[in-house]
Amino acid sequence: MPVTTQAYAAFSPDQPLSSWTFERRAPRADDVSIDILYCGVCHSDLHFARDDWGFSSYPVVPGHEIVGRVTSVGSDVSHYQVGDVVGVGCMVDSCRHCSACHDGLEQYCQEGFTMTYGSPDRHDQSLTQGGYSRHVVVSERFVVRMPEGIDLQGAAPILCAGITTYSPLRHHGVGPGHKVGVIGMGGLGHMGVKLARALGAEVTLFTRSEGKREEALAQGADHVVISTDEAQMEAVAGRFDFMLDTIPVQHDLNPYLNALGHDGTHILVGLLEPIDPPINAANLLMKRRVVAGSLIGGMAETQEVLEFCAKHDIACDVEMIKIDQINEAFERMEKGDVKYRFVIDMQASSPA
């Protein structure tokens, strides 16, 4: 039977989120039903609620950094049982048969993955709804297990910010002996610093703000470069093996490309717009540099990053809120007034 659940939803791009009661779909044989404990607040939630990318559908319940407890399982479920503490990230389905899906790279599904919110369900075409709610129903293939002892509040954003930065670091083989620059010190950037350091790399934060120097060092950065200081940028020219670029708005890549050595790789994980200003091709050709992109991670890798974070005692720095504070959180997030992720305590909240 469908389950009635309480939530906060966006009903139009220019109105604040407000309380909404709706029905989750009836669980299928491979589904896990989950009572939500915590849900992180990603900048993507804000973009989608306000239709900044031009493809939002309403009403929509945001939230794709979900931690909860299993309340029931379908007849075909084999990996989870009632009482398990689990996570749901940015996707809840894919075609499951293309080469990317077979390789455990569901985020690159050739038919496109189904987003946790705002996507048509592949079976009944209903609109998926996210984690700013009491309850969610998800296929077990797109559920991950929370490791024993992990900080559940700080782990919620690992399901987006953590995997988004971990996946490219692992894919490109970052480890001891590598010099990694992390560009930007927000939700993605501070996780990038922690993860690159735990992988054994020497880590430098690039930031425009001198005020973030002490924060970056406290997060584990070995060095800090103020990117608006030409002398500091010249001093690190040709030094880095990788640049992990977490900036979500248009910015000039050329100065950071100059900081890469030969065969260096500049990895974009935040920008979803055209690169502007253009890249000077000489910055690539003269040193055989590469500009790459990366999008979240597959389900196996998402489980891997949770285990990695539990082993290395890594968590996202979070500020806990209740669901009725979400509009204030959105306003503060727009101003950069959060270090570094809001997380909603759904059990302490009263959505309706």
ZIUR-V867300 format. One record per residue. N is the residue number from 1. PHI is phi in whole degrees, 0 to 359 (999 if undefined). Layout:
n=N phi=PHI
n=N phi=PHI
//
This chain:
n=1 phi=999
n=2 phi=300
n=3 phi=247
n=4 phi=282
n=5 phi=223
n=6 phi=265
n=7 phi=202
n=8 phi=244
n=9 phi=226
n=10 phi=267
n=11 phi=253
n=12 phi=195
n=13 phi=289
n=14 phi=248
n=15 phi=239
n=16 phi=293
n=17 phi=295
n=18 phi=215
n=19 phi=297
n=20 phi=210
n=21 phi=248
n=22 phi=214
n=23 phi=258
n=24 phi=288
n=25 phi=296
n=26 phi=297
n=27 phi=300
n=28 phi=264
n=29 phi=298
n=30 phi=259
n=31 phi=268
n=32 phi=245
n=33 phi=264
n=34 phi=227
n=35 phi=275
n=36 phi=278
n=37 phi=266
n=38 phi=221
n=39 phi=216
n=40 phi=289
n=41 phi=248
n=42 phi=267
n=43 phi=299
n=44 phi=298
n=45 phi=300
n=46 phi=297
n=47 phi=302
n=48 phi=290
n=49 phi=300
n=50 phi=259
n=51 phi=55
n=52 phi=294
n=53 phi=260
n=54 phi=81
n=55 phi=228
n=56 phi=285
n=57 phi=239
n=58 phi=233
n=59 phi=289
n=60 phi=223
n=61 phi=262
n=62 phi=287
n=63 phi=112
n=64 phi=224
n=65 phi=231
n=66 phi=253
n=67 phi=238
n=68 phi=203
n=69 phi=242
n=70 phi=292
n=71 phi=251
n=72 phi=198
n=73 phi=226
n=74 phi=284
n=75 phi=295
n=76 phi=264
n=77 phi=285
n=78 phi=237
n=79 phi=259
n=80 phi=226
n=81 phi=219
n=82 phi=305
n=83 phi=100
n=84 phi=296
n=85 phi=263
n=86 phi=225
n=87 phi=229
n=88 phi=228
n=89 phi=256
n=90 phi=278
n=91 phi=221
n=92 phi=234
n=93 phi=187
n=94 phi=203
n=95 phi=292
n=96 phi=73
n=97 phi=231
n=98 phi=282
n=99 phi=296
n=100 phi=296
n=101 phi=296
n=102 phi=295
n=103 phi=272
n=104 phi=75
n=105 phi=245
n=106 phi=302
n=107 phi=293
n=108 phi=252
n=109 phi=313
n=110 phi=294
n=111 phi=264
n=112 phi=88
n=113 phi=282
n=114 phi=271
n=115 phi=289
n=116 phi=297
n=117 phi=220
n=118 phi=80
n=119 phi=242
n=120 phi=291
n=121 phi=297
n=122 phi=291
n=123 phi=261
n=124 phi=238
n=125 phi=67
n=126 phi=292
n=127 phi=279
n=128 phi=293
n=129 phi=231
n=130 phi=266
n=131 phi=267
n=132 phi=282
n=133 phi=205
n=134 phi=277
n=135 phi=209
n=136 phi=212
n=137 phi=236
n=138 phi=217
n=139 phi=302
n=140 phi=300
n=141 phi=297
n=142 phi=249
n=143 phi=243
n=144 phi=240
n=145 phi=268
n=146 phi=280
n=147 phi=296
n=148 phi=302
n=149 phi=85
n=150 phi=288
n=151 phi=290
n=152 phi=296
n=153 phi=294
n=154 phi=286
n=155 phi=275
n=156 phi=308
n=157 phi=290
n=158 phi=299
n=159 phi=290
n=160 phi=228
n=161 phi=299
n=162 phi=291
n=163 phi=291
n=164 phi=296
n=165 phi=268
n=166 phi=290
n=167 phi=303
n=168 phi=291
n=169 phi=297
n=170 phi=290
n=171 phi=299
n=172 phi=270
n=173 phi=71
n=174 phi=295
n=175 phi=193
n=176 phi=305
n=177 phi=94
n=178 phi=272
n=179 phi=252
n=180 phi=243
n=181 phi=260
n=182 phi=249
n=183 phi=260
n=184 phi=101
n=185 phi=233
n=186 phi=256
n=187 phi=301
n=188 phi=288
n=189 phi=298
n=190 phi=291
n=191 phi=288
n=192 phi=300
n=193 phi=299
n=194 phi=298
n=195 phi=288
n=196 phi=298
n=197 phi=296
n=198 phi=295
n=199 phi=283
n=200 phi=104
n=201 phi=279
n=202 phi=275
n=203 phi=243
n=204 phi=237
n=205 phi=270
n=206 phi=255
n=207 phi=215
n=208 phi=276
n=209 phi=251
n=210 phi=300
n=211 phi=295
n=212 phi=266
n=213 phi=300
n=214 phi=295
n=215 phi=300
n=216 phi=296
n=217 phi=295
n=218 phi=294
n=219 phi=281
n=220 phi=119
n=221 phi=295
n=222 phi=279
n=223 phi=215
n=224 phi=227
n=225 phi=241
n=226 phi=276
n=227 phi=289
n=228 phi=273
n=229 phi=264
n=230 phi=300
n=231 phi=294
n=232 phi=293
n=233 phi=293
n=234 phi=295
n=235 phi=292
n=236 phi=252
n=237 phi=302
n=238 phi=73
n=239 phi=268
n=240 phi=260
n=241 phi=272
n=242 phi=219
n=243 phi=239
n=244 phi=261
n=245 phi=261
n=246 phi=259
n=247 phi=288
n=248 phi=268
n=249 phi=239
n=250 phi=300
n=251 phi=202
n=252 phi=279
n=253 phi=280
n=254 phi=302
n=255 phi=298
n=256 phi=285
n=257 phi=298
n=258 phi=295
n=259 phi=280
n=260 phi=277
n=261 phi=281
n=262 phi=294
n=263 phi=63
n=264 phi=286
n=265 phi=233
n=266 phi=259
n=267 phi=253
n=268 phi=270
n=269 phi=234
n=270 phi=248
n=271 phi=274
n=272 phi=241
n=273 phi=239
n=274 phi=301
n=275 phi=286
n=276 phi=211
n=277 phi=289
n=278 phi=296
n=279 phi=283
n=280 phi=284
n=281 phi=301
n=282 phi=298
n=283 phi=295
n=284 phi=268
n=285 phi=296
n=286 phi=289
n=287 phi=230
n=288 phi=52
n=289 phi=276
n=290 phi=232
n=291 phi=255
n=292 phi=236
n=293 phi=229
n=294 phi=206
n=295 phi=233
n=296 phi=30
n=297 phi=197
n=298 phi=286
n=299 phi=293
n=300 phi=297
n=301 phi=289
n=302 phi=294
n=303 phi=297
n=304 phi=298
n=305 phi=292
n=306 phi=297
n=307 phi=295
n=308 phi=297
n=309 phi=293
n=310 phi=297
n=311 phi=296
n=312 phi=260
n=313 phi=56
n=314 phi=256
n=315 phi=219
n=316 phi=287
n=317 phi=284
n=318 phi=231
n=319 phi=241
n=320 phi=278
n=321 phi=224
n=322 phi=261
n=323 phi=298
n=324 phi=285
n=325 phi=259
n=326 phi=295
n=327 phi=291
n=328 phi=296
n=329 phi=298
n=330 phi=301
n=331 phi=297
n=332 phi=292
n=333 phi=297
n=334 phi=300
n=335 phi=271
n=336 phi=74
n=337 phi=265
n=338 phi=202
n=339 phi=228
n=340 phi=234
n=341 phi=211
n=342 phi=282
n=343 phi=229
n=344 phi=275
n=345 phi=272
n=346 phi=290
n=347 phi=286
n=348 phi=265
n=349 phi=258
n=350 phi=234
n=351 phi=301
n=352 phi=260
//
